[in-house]
Amino acid sequence: MTRASLEKQPHEVASMFDGVAANYDLTNDVISLGQARLWRKAVAAAVDARPAQKILDLAAGTATSSQPFVQAGAYVVPCDFSLGMLKVGKERHPWMPFTAGDGMKLPFKDETFDTVTISFGLRNIQDTEVALRELYRVTKPGGRVVICEFSQPTWTPFRTVYTEYLMRAIPPAARAVSSNPDAYVYLAESIRDWPDQPALAALLQKAGWSKVAWRNLTGGVVALHRATRA
């Protein structure tokens, strides 16, 4: 299996990410035209990690997204269902507690973390609502969730251009730098079919989260959703 279907069978998606782990961060920088680093900075600011906090970074991959939280002094658990990603991450950051886990059945006790965050991984989990409930379960009362995910550009002409870029430009760009370019065709399709900003906010509220808000990055190409557990 080189390319997971949009039914998102967990073992197929995990296998797909195993195959792109080595060059994943480089490929993201290329196909995002350098925006990925800016998005990571926005996530770090929204999480606002503090010393001694416990933070779950779900779909952490190689833990590139986890590093700002570590640098702030927090205890960070990078969790992912791709063993290939975790292996590469462990080689780069051997001191971190990498944990294999499925977003629909997290291997953590109730009310463990001060903050839970997931960047560009929620759309790859088979059942979004179950994942949001699981994130709620492992978050302490008063704790927060920060979700960074591809979304829908707010300006209609740009949205049309962006959709064309996803389907026409990403595959050749991925072929140049990725060991599994078919995986990025799946990723482009999953971005195109993902709920827009208000729809994801509604799913967060349905899962029990309160004070749900979002802000757009890069004109809505990416949205940063935040919410609190009461």
C-alpha positions in Angstrom: 0.0 0.0 0.0 1.6 3.2 -1.2 -1.4 5.5 -1.0 -4.1 5.4 1.6 -7.7 5.9 0.5 -9.9 8.6 1.9 -11.6 6.0 4.0 -8.4 6.4 6.1 -7.8 2.9 7.4 -5.4 3.5 10.2 -2.9 0.8 9.2 -2.8 2.1 5.7 -2.2 5.7 6.7 0.4 4.6 9.2 2.2 2.6 6.5 2.1 5.6 4.2 3.7 7.8 6.7 6.3 5.2 7.5 7.4 5.4 3.9 7.9 9.2 3.8 9.4 9.6 7.3 13.0 10.3 6.3 12.3 13.4 4.2 8.9 14.4 5.7 10.0 17.7 7.2 11.9 18.7 4.0 9.0 17.8 1.8 6.6 19.9 3.9 8.8 22.9 3.7 9.0 22.5 -0.1 5.3 22.0 -0.9 4.2 24.7 1.6 6.6 27.2 -0.1 8.3 27.7 3.3 5.1 28.5 5.2 5.3 25.4 7.4 7.9 27.0 9.6 5.7 30.1 10.1 2.7 27.8 11.0 4.8 26.0 13.6 5.7 29.3 15.2 2.0 30.2 15.4 1.2 26.9 17.0 4.0 27.5 19.6 2.6 30.9 20.4 -0.9 29.5 20.8 0.2 26.6 23.0 2.3 29.0 25.1 4.1 26.2 26.9 5.3 26.8 30.4 7.9 25.0 32.6 6.6 21.8 34.3 3.4 21.7 32.1 2.6 18.3 30.5 1.9 18.6 26.8 0.7 15.9 24.4 1.8 16.5 20.8 -0.4 14.1 18.9 0.6 13.2 15.3 4.0 14.6 16.2 5.8 12.5 13.6 9.5 13.2 14.0 8.8 15.7 16.9 9.8 18.8 14.9 6.5 20.4 16.1 7.4 19.4 19.7 10.7 21.3 20.0 9.3 24.8 20.9 7.4 23.2 23.8 10.6 21.4 25.0 12.6 24.6 24.8 10.0 26.4 26.9 10.6 23.8 29.7 7.5 21.7 29.3 7.4 17.9 29.6 6.3 16.9 26.1 5.1 13.5 24.9 5.3 13.1 21.1 2.7 10.6 20.0 2.1 9.1 16.6 0.7 5.9 15.0 3.5 5.8 12.4 6.4 3.7 13.8 8.6 4.9 10.9 8.1 8.5 12.0 8.7 7.7 15.6 11.9 5.8 14.7 13.3 8.8 12.8 12.2 11.2 15.6 13.9 9.0 18.3 17.1 9.0 16.3 17.0 12.8 16.2 15.8 13.4 19.7 16.7 10.3 21.8 15.8 11.9 25.1 12.2 12.4 24.3 9.4 10.0 25.4 8.1 9.0 21.9 4.9 7.0 22.2 3.1 4.9 19.7 -0.6 5.6 19.8 -3.9 5.7 17.9 -5.7 9.1 18.1 -9.0 7.2 18.5 -7.7 5.3 21.6 -5.0 7.2 23.2 -2.7 5.2 25.6 -3.0 7.8 28.4 -5.0 8.1 31.6 -7.9 10.5 32.0 -6.9 14.1 32.7 -3.2 13.7 32.2 -2.2 16.8 30.2 -2.4 20.5 30.6 -2.5 21.1 26.9 -3.0 18.8 23.9 -2.1 19.8 20.4 -2.1 18.3 17.0 -0.7 19.8 13.8 -1.7 18.6 10.3 -2.7 15.2 11.6 -6.4 15.4 12.7 -7.6 14.9 9.1 -5.6 11.7 8.9 -7.4 10.1 11.8 -10.2 7.8 10.8 -13.0 9.3 13.0 -12.5 13.0 13.8 -15.2 13.1 16.4 -13.8 10.2 18.3 -10.3 11.8 18.2 -11.6 15.1 19.6 -13.4 13.2 22.4 -10.1 11.3 23.2 -8.2 14.6 23.3 -10.8 15.9 25.7 -10.6 12.8 27.9 -6.8 13.1 28.4 -6.9 16.8 29.1 -7.1 18.2 32.7 -10.1 20.4 33.6 -9.1 23.9 32.5 -6.7 22.6 30.0 -6.6 23.5 26.4 -6.5 22.0 22.9 -4.7 23.7 20.0 -5.3 22.3 16.5 -3.4 23.4 13.4 -4.9 22.0 10.3 -5.3 22.8 6.6 -8.5 24.6 6.0 -10.4 26.6 3.3 -9.1 29.9 2.0 -11.6 32.6 2.8 -11.2 34.6 -0.5 -13.0 32.7 -3.3 -10.6 33.5 -6.2 -7.6 32.4 -4.1 -9.5 29.3 -3.0 -9.8 28.3 -6.7 -6.1 28.8 -7.3 -5.2 27.0 -4.1 -7.2 23.9 -5.1 -5.5 23.8 -8.4 -2.1 24.1 -6.7 -3.0 21.2 -4.4 -3.9 18.8 -7.2 -1.4 19.9 -9.9 1.7 21.3 -8.2 2.0 19.1 -5.1 2.6 15.7 -6.9 5.5 16.9 -9.0 7.0 18.8 -6.1 6.7 15.7 -3.9 8.3 13.5 -6.6 11.4 15.7 -6.5 12.0 15.4 -2.7 9.9 12.5 -1.4 10.4 8.7 -1.5 6.7 8.2 -1.8 5.0 10.9 -3.9 1.7 9.0 -4.1 1.4 9.7 -0.4 1.2 13.4 -1.1 -1.6 12.9 -3.7 -3.6 11.4 -0.8 -2.6 14.3 1.4 -3.7 16.8 -1.2 -7.1 15.1 -1.6 -7.5 14.9 2.2 -6.9 18.6 2.4 -9.4 19.4 -0.3 -12.1 17.3 1.4 -11.5 18.5 5.0 -14.3 20.5 6.8 -14.0 24.3 6.8 -13.3 26.4 9.8 -16.8 26.7 11.3 -17.5 23.0 10.7 -14.4 22.0 12.7 -15.4 24.4 15.4 -18.8 22.7 15.6 -17.2 19.3 15.9 -15.1 20.6 18.8 -18.2 21.9 20.6 -19.9 18.6 20.0 -17.0 16.7 21.6 -17.5 18.8 24.8 -14.9 21.6 24.3 -15.8 25.1 25.3 -14.6 28.6 24.4 -14.0 27.4 20.8 -12.3 29.9 18.6 -10.1 30.0 15.5 -7.9 32.3 13.5 -6.8 31.9 9.9 -3.2 31.7 8.8 -2.0 32.4 5.2 -5.5 33.5 4.2 -7.2 30.4 5.5 -4.9 27.9 3.9 -4.4 26.8 7.5 -6.6 27.5 10.5 -5.6 27.4 14.2 -8.5 26.2 16.4 -8.3 26.6 20.2 -10.7 25.4 22.9 -10.8 24.7 26.6 -12.0 21.8 28.7 -14.4 23.1 31.4 
